[in-house]
């Protein structure tokens, strides 16, 4: 299904559904109930402004900071926490600065409530000044596409175009794919099963689309996955929908190694596939399916083509904790 969705996105196919038509009425009813429950939470829609320069203590004379841009929805923006240093962008900027031993300038253009069709506007903001185009971009998108029943071919088409534009501008791109919506507390069965199925199918299709445009992906099942199901009070925020500070730190741990690897900052020995961890080269569609079912899994392009189509490298990177850090210099 993910391969069909990605092909439809690439070649202008129609809207391939993620769930059967018979389930649509029930899905809409249950989703309205879940949204009503979420909206009664105590979290507000305000998002802390985390833009700024992180790790200024690493600065060397004449060396500009690395430029990190974050695009996407409320998860990318950091909705649900109260301090800038708790947002995923700030955590990633601080962690990247520590690994690179170089300051990192963060710009976050993510918009709460955004779907994939808003990425065109966001990438225009990021690339408005070519001289200061980012070195690396992180995109977290997809949850709202599922809940609003946007055709997955359209979602993947917008994401692929965004990755292509950013790569053409010289930026590395890491996509945090659609999280597992089947673990959101207000969502009940049978919507929970449908939401999980739809989330994973979209995540796999996003992986195919992003990797084929030269990006890397990280499965964000951890964001709303098994750890969240086991510790909902700890890892969900007050609205029971967006992550808490601990939840965002979990997501940052999953994404940071891939950011570092994309910039050539990760140890060389960890770039080789480890068979004992079930890493290796796979057809991109198979790698995408495996990544969607196991959170924290990275997929990157490996070779242009093969007997079964494009191939990819699947990695299960060790995740390292990053500390909450406030920006040193406001943007």
N, C-alpha and C positions, 0 to 999 in steps of 0.2 A: 504494500500500500504506500509506504514512504517513497519508493522508487517511482510509482505512478504519480504521486503528488508532485514530486520534484520534476518529473518529465512534463507534467501538465503546466507547471510554472514556467519551465524553460521554453516550451513550444506553444504556449497560448492555449492550453487545454481548459476545459470547463472546470466548474467547482466540484471536485470530488469530495463527497461527504465523509466525515469522520464517524458518524453514527447513522444508523438506519432511520428512515423517514418515520417509522412507527414510533420511535422513541422521542421524536421532536417535541410533541405536546407535553409529555412528562418532563422532559429535560427543561423546557422553558418554565414550567410551573415550579419545579424544584429549584431552579436557578434564581427565580424571583424571591423565593423564600430564603435562600442562602444569602442573597444580596441584602435583603431586609435585615437579616440577623447581623451581617457584617456592618451595615451602616449604623447599627445601634451601638457599636463599639465606641470606646472612649477616645480612640486615636483621631486626630484631625488630619485634614488634607495637607497641612503645611509640611514642607520638607526642609531640613536644615541645609543651608548653603555651605557646601564643602569646597568650592573652588578656591584654589590657592596653590602655594608652593610648599611641598613637603620635603623634609630632609635637607634643609639649607646648610646644616653642619657638614654635609659631604661636598659642598661646592668647592670647585677649583677655579682659579682665575682664568677667565676666558672660555670656560666650558659652559655652554648653555644647559639648562635642565632638560631632561627628557619630557616630552609632551604626551600626556595621557588624556584621551577623551572618552567619556562614557555616554552611551546612547541607550534609549529603550523606554521602559515603562516605570511604574511606581517602584518596582523592585530595584531597578538600576538607579532610580533617584534616591532611594533610601526612605521611602514613606513608612511611618510607623515608629521611628526613633526620634529622639529629641536633640541630640548633639551631632555636630558635623562629623566628628571623628568616629561615629558609629555607622556612618553610611558606607556602603560597599566601595564607592569611589575613593573615599578617604583611606579606607583600610588597604585597598589595592595600591594607592599612591604611596602610602607609607611603607608598605612591604616591598614594593618595587624599588623605592629609594634605598632601602636597607640592603637589598641584594645587589643593586647596581653600584652602591656607594656613590650616588649622584643625585642631586635634587630632581624632583619630579613635579612638573606643573600640571595640575588637574583642572579640566574643564568638563562639567557635567551638563549636558543638554537634555537629559531624559525628562519625560513628562508623565506624571501619574495619570493613569487611564489610557495611555497611548496604545494603539495597535500598530501593526507593522506598516500600515500605510502612512503613518506619521514619520517614518524613518527618512523619507525624502526631505521633509522640512528640517529634520535634525541634522542630516548630513550636510545640508546647505549651510547651516550655521557653523558647523565644524570646519568646513572648507572655505568659508567666506574670505579668509585671509590666507592665501597660498603660502606666504612666507612663514607663517606660524602653523602650518598643517601639522597634525599630530604624528608622533612617531608610532604610536600604537593606540588602537581603539578597542573598547569593550562594548559589546551590544548584549543587552538582556531584554528579550521580547518574546511574546507568544501567549502568555496567560490570558490577556484580554481578547485575543483573537479567538481562543477556544470558547470563552464565556459568552462572547457576542456572536458566535457562530459565523465568523468570517470564513469564506471558502479557503481551505488550506493552500490551494494552488496560488491564490492571490497573496496570502501571507508570505509564502516562500518566494514568490516573484519579487515582492518589495524587499525582502531581506537580501536576496541574491544581488539585486541591483545596488543596494547599499554597500555590500561587501565589495562588489566590483568597482564602484566609484572610489571607495576609500583605498583599495589596493592600487588603483590607477594613480592616486595622489601620492603613493609611496608609503602609506601607513600599513603596519601589520594589523591584523584584525582577529580578535577572539570573540566568539559568540557563545554566550551562556544560553543554552537552548531551553525551550519551554519546560518549566518545572512540572512536577507531578501534582496536578490539582486534585487528585483523588484523596489526598490526606487533609484537605481543608476541613477544620472542625465543623462548620455549619452544614457542610454538604453530607447528605444522607444517601443510602442506597435507594434505588439503583443508580442515581445520578453519580455516586462516588465511582462506581465501576466504569460508567460511560466517560466520566471526566478523566479518569486514569488512562483509559484506552485512547481517547482523543489527544491527550497531552503527549503521550509517548509517540503516537503516530506523527504528530506535528514536529516533535523534537527530532525524530529520525529524518523527516523530510527537510527540516532546517539544516541538519548536519550535511546532507547530500548537497543542498544548494550552496551552503557557505563554503564547503571544502572545494567544490568544483570551481569556485571563483577565487580560490587562493587563500581563504581564511582557515582558521582553526576553530574547533568547537569543544566545549566542555559541557557534559551533561549536568544539569542542575537539579536532578532528582533529589539531591541532599537538601535543597532549599526548602522543599515541602515534602520531603520523602520520609523514609523509615525513622530517621532520628526525630523528625517533627511529630510523627505519629506516636512515638514512644514518649516524647516529652513536650506535649502541646503547650503546657503552661509556661515552660521555659523558653521554647524556641519560636512560639508565635507571639505577636504583639497584642496590644489590648483589643484590637478589633477581630482577633482570631483568624485573620486572613493574611496580613502582611507579617513578615518576620520581625522578631525582636532583635535587639543588639546582638545577642548570642547567635541568633539565626543568620544575620548578615555576616558575622564573623565566620560561620561555617561555610557560607557561600564563597567568601573571599579566600578561604583556605583552599577551596577546590579550584578556583580560577587562577590564583597567583602563580603556581608553577608553570602553567601554560603561557602566561604573560612573559615570564622570564625566559622560557624556552624560545618563544617567538622572537625575542630580542637577542638571542645568543648568550644569555646570562646564566643558563642552567648548567650544572656540571656535565661534561661530555659523556661520562659513563652512564648517566641517566637518560641520555638520548638514544641509546641502543635498546631495542626491544628485549624484554626479559620474558623468556618462555615460561618461567615458573609463575609469573603473574598473568599469564594468558595474554601477553602482548604480542603484536606482530603485524604483518602486512596482510590486508584483506581487501576484497572488493569493497568499494566505498559504501554500497547499499548494505552489505552485511555488517561492516564496521558501525554504520549509523544505527542499525537495529540493536547491536550489542550495547552501544553506548547509551541508547535510550532506556535500556532496561537496567543499567548499572550507573548510579550517580558518581560523578567525579571522574568519568572516563573522557579522555581527550581523543579527538580524531583530527588528523592533519593529512594533507595531500602527500602522496609518496612517489607516484610515478604517473606519467601522463595517461597511460592506457594499459590494458591487458586483455587476455582472452575473455574476461567477464566484465569488461568496462574499466572505468577509472579505479585505481587502487588507492588505499589510504593506510596510514600507520595508526594503529590503535594503541594508546598508552594508558596505563592506570598509575598515574603519578602519585607519589607520597605527598600528603598535604601537610603544610606547616602553618602554624598559627601566627597571625599578625596582630600586633597590638593596636589598640585604639589610639589614634594620634590626631591632634588638631593641626590645621595648616599653620605654618609659621608666618607666611606672608599672604595677605588677602589679594585676590586677583583684581 
